[in-house]
Amino acid sequence: MIRASFTHLSSDERDALGAAFNHLWSNETIESNAKLHDDNFYNGIHWGPAFLPWHRDFLGKLEIALQKFDPTIALPYWDWAKPDAQDIDISPWKEFFGGRPNIDGKFDHWTYSRNTTSAGWNLPSLSDVVGELEADSYLRFRSLETGSHVPAHTWTGGTMASGRSPLDPLFYLHHCNLDRLWAIWQLNNPASVQYEHTGSLPSDSVPQARVPIDSEMIGGATPASMLDHAALGYTYQRDRELEEAWFAKNGTALVTHVDPLIA
């Protein structure tokens, strides 16, 4: 299964995704996700090493739930570093997500809010992403929690800027993109330690998020079980623009797919 950029989905694929998301709204999976995330925001899923593997597990469970409704679904990602993904009030974003006011999209009956403007926040650029991918260790790479992770939440605002952010369907596409960047970092740093819980960043503030590799995180998965995304049943679409941006800066190749020859 290949997870693709939302802008690359066909109209039929977007319709199928919307129907599956609405099914999870109606059976209260979305509400349960929001509660789980909010209850544990300062209890082991943020502000520490477990941030990336916990959210990979969280997305994986959401994707399985979507596929129980429609087996053809693969969770897409919001590639906010690209110009065609930096305005949710244009097509195809507006028709699907209802724009900032959440009007006439597929989720206008959901109970989340968004800010009417970006409130001065900018989404990350390709240059920002390249800089984060240059990290030479898991410790340095996971600093994207306070880097590229933050702007999409604050740029969207409203519910997305709160612990209950999984009430907004944009949350899942945003975190899918963060997971994609982690997968790319892993593919390009196979000799590096893929997860470690002992090093510290200035932003680390929740001891419960310092989960040893074989210990259970909130929800039961271990960091070790989340390290190989291909073994979990999915890969990501090749990102030629990111490869070109990387080469322009570093003069070397960047692998953005398990098999870089697959588009």
C-alpha positions in Angstrom: 0.0 0.0 0.0 1.4 3.4 -1.0 0.3 6.5 0.9 0.1 9.4 -1.5 -0.1 13.2 -1.3 -3.7 14.4 -0.9 -3.4 16.6 -4.0 -2.6 13.5 -6.1 -5.8 11.7 -5.2 -8.4 11.3 -7.8 -11.9 12.7 -7.3 -13.2 9.1 -6.7 -10.4 8.5 -4.2 -11.3 11.7 -2.3 -15.0 10.7 -2.2 -14.1 7.3 -0.8 -11.8 8.8 1.8 -14.5 11.3 2.9 -17.1 8.5 3.2 -14.7 6.4 5.4 -13.8 9.4 7.6 -17.5 10.2 8.1 -18.1 6.5 9.1 -15.5 6.9 11.8 -17.2 10.1 12.9 -20.6 8.4 13.1 -19.3 5.4 15.1 -17.4 7.8 17.5 -13.9 6.6 16.6 -12.9 10.2 15.9 -14.2 11.4 19.3 -12.3 8.5 21.0 -9.1 9.5 19.2 -9.5 13.1 20.3 -10.1 12.0 23.9 -7.1 9.6 23.9 -4.8 12.3 22.5 -6.1 15.0 24.8 -5.9 12.8 27.9 -2.3 11.9 27.2 -1.0 15.0 25.7 1.2 15.6 28.8 1.3 11.9 29.7 3.6 10.2 27.2 2.8 11.0 23.6 4.4 14.4 23.3 7.6 16.3 24.4 9.9 13.3 24.3 11.3 10.4 22.3 8.0 8.5 21.9 6.4 11.3 19.9 7.2 9.8 16.5 6.5 6.1 17.2 3.4 6.8 19.2 1.9 8.8 16.4 2.9 6.2 13.8 0.9 3.7 15.8 -2.0 6.1 16.2 -2.2 6.7 12.5 -1.9 3.0 11.7 -4.8 2.2 13.9 -6.9 4.9 12.2 -5.9 3.6 8.8 -7.0 0.1 9.7 -10.3 1.5 10.9 -10.8 3.4 7.6 -10.0 0.2 5.7 -12.6 -1.8 7.6 -15.1 0.5 6.0 -13.4 0.6 2.6 -10.4 -1.7 2.0 -9.1 0.5 -0.9 -8.3 3.4 1.5 -4.7 4.5 2.1 -4.3 7.5 4.4 -2.9 10.4 2.3 -0.6 13.1 3.6 -0.7 16.9 3.7 2.5 18.0 2.0 2.4 21.5 3.4 5.9 22.4 2.1 4.5 22.5 -1.5 2.7 25.5 -3.0 -0.4 23.5 -3.9 -1.0 22.6 -0.3 -0.6 25.9 1.5 -4.2 27.2 1.1 -7.1 25.1 2.3 -9.6 27.6 0.7 -8.8 26.5 -2.8 -9.5 23.3 -4.8 -9.3 20.4 -3.9 -8.9 21.3 -0.2 -12.0 23.5 0.1 -14.4 21.0 -1.4 -13.1 18.3 0.9 -12.2 20.1 4.1 -14.6 23.0 3.8 -11.9 25.6 4.0 -11.2 27.5 7.2 -14.9 28.0 8.0 -15.7 24.3 7.4 -18.6 25.1 5.2 -19.8 22.9 2.3 -17.0 20.3 2.7 -17.4 16.7 3.6 -17.1 17.3 7.3 -19.3 20.4 8.0 -21.3 18.3 10.6 -18.1 17.6 12.6 -17.6 19.6 15.8 -14.2 21.3 15.3 -13.2 24.9 14.5 -10.4 26.6 12.6 -9.1 30.1 12.8 -10.3 32.5 10.1 -6.7 33.4 9.2 -3.3 31.9 9.6 -2.7 34.4 12.5 0.8 35.2 11.2 2.0 31.6 11.1 3.7 30.2 8.0 3.8 26.5 6.9 7.2 24.9 6.6 9.1 25.2 3.3 11.1 22.6 1.4 14.2 24.3 2.7 12.9 23.7 6.3 12.3 20.0 5.5 15.7 19.5 4.0 17.3 21.0 7.1 15.4 18.6 9.3 16.4 15.7 7.2 20.0 16.6 7.5 20.0 15.5 11.2 22.7 13.0 11.9 20.9 11.2 14.8 17.4 10.3 15.9 17.8 12.7 18.8 18.4 15.6 16.4 15.8 14.5 13.9 13.0 14.2 16.5 13.4 17.9 17.2 10.9 18.3 14.3 8.3 18.0 17.1 9.0 21.6 17.8 9.9 22.3 14.2 7.8 21.3 11.2 5.2 19.7 13.5 4.1 22.9 15.2 3.1 25.3 12.3 0.4 23.2 10.7 -1.4 23.1 14.1 -1.0 26.8 14.8 -1.5 27.9 11.1 -4.9 26.0 11.1 -5.7 27.1 14.6 -8.9 26.4 16.5 -9.2 22.7 17.4 -6.0 21.9 15.6 -4.1 24.0 18.1 -5.5 22.1 21.1 -5.1 18.6 22.7 -8.3 17.6 20.9 -6.7 18.2 17.5 -7.7 14.7 16.1 -11.2 16.1 15.9 -10.1 17.9 12.7 -9.5 15.5 9.8 -6.5 17.7 8.8 -4.7 16.3 11.8 -4.4 12.9 10.3 -3.0 14.1 7.0 -0.6 16.4 8.8 0.8 13.7 11.0 0.9 11.4 8.1 3.3 13.8 6.5 5.5 13.9 9.6 5.5 10.1 9.6 6.6 10.3 5.9 9.5 12.6 6.8 10.6 10.2 9.6 10.4 7.3 7.1 12.6 9.3 4.7 15.1 10.0 7.4 15.2 6.3 8.3 15.7 5.3 4.7 18.6 7.6 4.4 20.2 6.9 7.7 20.1 3.1 8.0 23.4 2.9 10.0 22.1 5.4 12.6 20.4 4.3 15.8 16.8 4.3 14.8 15.4 5.1 18.2 16.9 6.1 21.5 15.3 7.4 24.7 18.2 8.7 26.7 19.3 11.8 25.0 17.6 15.1 25.8 16.3 18.1 23.9 15.4 21.4 25.5 11.8 20.7 24.6 11.7 17.4 26.5 9.4 18.0 29.4 7.3 14.8 29.9 9.2 11.9 31.6 6.5 9.5 30.5 7.5 10.1 26.8 11.0 8.7 27.5 9.9 5.2 26.6 12.6 2.5 26.3 12.6 0.8 22.9 11.0 -2.4 24.1 8.5 -0.9 26.6 4.9 -0.2 25.9 3.7 3.3 25.0 0.2 4.6 25.6 -2.0 2.1 23.7 0.3 -0.9 24.0 2.7 -0.7 21.0 6.5 -0.5 21.7 8.8 1.9 19.8 10.6 -1.2 18.4 7.5 -2.4 16.7 7.1 1.0 15.0 10.5 1.4 13.4 9.9 -0.3 10.0 7.1 1.3 8.2 7.3 -1.1 5.2 6.9 -4.0 7.6 3.8 -2.3 8.9 2.3 -2.6 5.4 2.8 0.8 3.8 5.3 2.9 1.9 5.1 6.5 0.6 4.9 8.0 -2.8 8.2 9.2 -4.3 8.9 12.9 -3.7 10.9 14.2 -6.7 10.6 17.9 -5.6 12.1 17.1 -2.2 14.9 15.0 -3.9 15.7 17.9 -6.2 15.8 20.4 -3.2 18.1 18.1 -1.3 20.4 17.6 -4.3 20.5 21.4 -5.0 21.8 21.9 -1.4 23.8 18.8 -0.7 24.9 17.5 -4.1 23.9 13.9 -3.1 20.9 11.7 -3.7 18.0 11.5 -1.2 15.8 8.4 -1.2 12.2 9.2 -0.6 10.7 5.8 -1.2 11.6 2.2 -0.3 12.1 1.6 -4.0 13.1 5.0 -5.5 12.2 3.8 -8.9 8.5 3.5 -8.0 6.6 6.7 -8.4 
